[in-house]
Amino acid sequence: MNKDVFKYSDCPVYRSMSILGTRWKPIVIYMLRDHKARFGQLHASIGTISKKVLTDTLKELEADGILFREEFKEMPPRVEYTLTHKGKTLIPIIIQLARWDNEHYEAKQVEKTA
């Protein structure tokens, strides 16, 4: 399904999920929550993401105004990614998701051992 169907919907959840609706986008945002990072640093931090998927994810987040890609004209060339103001406003939401997971993950672990 075309992403634009969700982006121009009247439903705010559809619109939000058109930006955050992949497995990796919230993770990338969380990794950039308090610092800038280079591609290799993000890839190493996440670990299980392929380089192609990370590249696509970063491009989509940049296109949606969630992160800023800064190129440095030096040798060797480098690129750093940081959250924009819009991206930073997602941090409390993602932290709340992490808290929700911690609460329910721990409860699930207790149920398994009981």
Order of alpha helices (4+ residues) and beta strands (2+ residues): alpha-alpha-alpha-beta-alpha-alpha-beta-beta-alpha-alpha
